[in-house]
Amino acid sequence: MLIISCITMAFFVLLGVVFSCGKGGSLIAGYNMSSPQEKEKYDEKTLCRAMGRLMFAFAACAGVMALSAVFDHMAFLWIGLVLLVIAAVSGVIYMNTSKKVKRK
C-alpha cells in the first residue's frame, strides 16, 4: 500500500509541475475534446495552473493516505479520501465558476 501511495503521489507531483508551467492543456479531460469555439471561453494557461494546484492537493491527499500504511491506522486513509473528495469538488467548482479561468 505504501509503494502504491508513493507512486501515486509522485505521479500527481509530476502532473502538478507540468500544469503549473502552463503546459499540458491537452491532458485536461473535457478541455481537450472541446471545439475551438468552446476553448476560447477559457484561459488555457490559468486553467493549467489551477489544475497544477489541484494535482498538488491530490498529491498531499495521497501522502495522508500513505500515512495509513506507515502507522497502520485506517483513520489516515479515511481522512485522505475525504480530503481528496473535497479537493476534487472544490477544484471543479472553482475552475467552472472563476472569472480568471473562464472568460465571458
N, C-alpha and C positions, 0 to 999 in steps of 0.2 A: 504494500500500500504506500509506503514511504517513497519508493522509487517512482511509482506512477504519479504521485503528487508532485514530486520534484521535477519530473519530465514535463508535466502539465504546467507547472509554474514557469519553467524555463521557456516553454512554447509561448505562453502569454506575455512574458517579458520581451521575447524576440518580436512578437507581433506589436507590442506596445512601442518598441523602439522604431519599427518600420512606420507605424501610423503616426507617431509623434513627429517624424521628419516630414510629414505632409504627403507621404507616398502610400501606395497600396490601396487606392480607391477602388481598384478592380477586385479587391478581396472582400469588399463590403457587400454582403448579400442584400439584394434588393436594389442597391445603387448601381451595381454593375450591369443589371438587366434592364435598367430604366432606359427610356428613349432619350435622345439628346435634349428634347424639349423639357423633359422631366428633370434631367440632370442640371439644367440651367437654373432650376429653382434652389439648388444647394450650392454652398461654397465648399468645394471639394477639400481644400486644404484645411479649413476649420472642421469639417466633418471628420477628416482623417485624424486630426489632433484630438478631437473628442473621443474617437474610437481608441486612440492610444491611451488616453486616461482610463477608459473603460477596461482595456486589456490589463493595465497595471493594477486596477482594482480586482480584476479576476485573478491575477497572479497572487495578490495578497490573500484573497479568499482561499486559493489553493494552498497557500502557506499555512493558513489557520487549519485547514483540513489535514495537512501533513503533521501538525502537532498532535493530531489524534493518534497517529501511528507512533510518534515519538514517546508520548506519555501514556499510551494505551488507555485512552479515555475517550468515550464516544461523544462527550459534550462538545469537544472541539470540532468534530465532524459536523454536528448539527448547527453549531454556530457558524461555521464556514459556509454551509449550504444556505442558511437563512441570509447571510451577508451577500452571497452570490446572487440570490433571487432579488434582493433589494437593489443591488448594484445594477443588475440587468434591467429591471423595470425602470428604475430612475434614469439610467442611461438612455434607454429608448425614448422615454418621455422627453428628456432634455433635447435629444437630437431632433425630435419631430416638432418641438414647440419653440426652440430657441431662435430668436431673431438673428443671432450670429451665424448659426448653421444654415437655417432655412431663409432664403431670400423671398421677397414678396413677388 
